């Protein structure tokens, strides 16, 4: 299963979209701090991991920090965040991530 999410734009333009048929997931994008871009992907599928490619834009570079969001149940309103030891770098403005089933991932471009 695959999906593509994009987070791109200048100071006045910022968007996120999740493109895939049959995927039970939601994607959000934000700019929480000046110079940073953050994306959250929630994999609502109880049994299948989700392969996602994030596209921050061809001219964008930087390191991507990953955090995993765990919740007691799929319909929970609370989550625990675990920082991953893995840090990736963008390649031509893109990075790939696997979001485990019934979890979420927050990726921050620094």
C-alpha positions in Angstrom: 0.0 0.0 0.0 1.4 3.4 -0.8 0.5 7.0 -0.4 1.9 10.4 -1.2 1.7 13.4 1.0 3.0 16.8 0.1 3.9 19.8 2.2 5.2 22.6 0.1 5.0 26.3 -0.6 6.3 29.8 0.1 5.4 31.9 3.1 1.8 32.4 1.9 1.2 28.9 0.5 1.2 25.7 2.5 -0.7 22.5 1.7 -1.0 18.9 2.5 -2.8 16.1 0.6 -2.9 12.4 0.9 -3.3 10.6 -2.4 -4.2 6.9 -2.4 -7.2 4.7 -3.0 -8.3 2.4 -0.2 -6.0 3.9 2.5 -7.5 4.6 5.9 -5.2 7.4 6.9 -5.2 11.2 7.5 -2.3 13.7 6.9 -1.8 17.1 8.4 0.9 19.7 7.7 2.0 22.7 9.7 4.7 25.2 10.3 5.0 25.1 14.2 8.2 27.1 14.4 9.9 29.6 12.0 12.0 27.6 9.5 10.4 24.2 10.4 7.8 22.2 8.6 6.0 19.3 10.3 3.7 16.6 9.0 1.6 14.2 10.9 0.3 11.0 9.2 -2.3 8.9 11.1 -2.6 5.3 10.0 -6.0 4.2 11.0 -5.7 0.7 9.6 -5.7 -1.8 12.4 -3.7 -4.4 10.4 -1.6 -2.9 7.6 1.4 -0.6 7.7 1.4 2.4 5.4 4.3 3.4 3.1 4.3 7.2 2.6 6.5 9.4 0.5 6.6 13.0 1.7 7.4 15.7 -0.9 8.5 19.0 0.6 9.5 20.4 -2.8 12.4 19.9 -5.1 14.5 22.7 -3.9 14.1 21.9 -0.2 16.8 20.2 1.9 17.4 19.3 5.5 17.1 16.6 8.1 13.9 14.9 9.0 13.2 13.9 12.6 10.6 11.2 13.2 8.4 10.7 16.2 5.9 7.8 16.6 2.4 8.5 18.1 0.9 5.5 20.1 -2.6 5.5 21.5 -4.5 2.9 23.6 -7.1 2.4 20.8 -7.8 3.7 17.3 -10.5 6.0 18.6 -8.5 7.4 21.5 -8.2 11.2 22.0 -4.8 10.8 23.7 -1.4 9.6 22.4 2.1 9.0 23.7 5.0 10.3 21.6 8.2 8.3 21.2 11.2 10.0 19.5 12.8 7.7 16.9 16.6 7.4 16.9 16.4 7.5 13.1 17.0 10.8 11.4 16.8 11.0 7.6 17.8 13.6 5.0 15.7 14.7 2.2 16.7 13.5 -1.3 15.5 15.9 -4.0 13.0 17.3 -1.4 11.5 13.9 -0.6 11.7 11.3 2.1 9.9 7.9 2.6 8.5 6.6 5.8 6.6 3.6 7.0 3.8 4.4 9.4 3.0 1.2 11.4 -0.6 0.1 11.6 -2.8 1.8 14.2 -0.2 4.5 14.9 0.8 7.9 13.7 4.1 9.5 12.7 5.2 13.1 13.1 8.0 14.2 10.8 9.7 17.5 11.3 12.0 19.1 8.7 14.8 21.0 10.4 
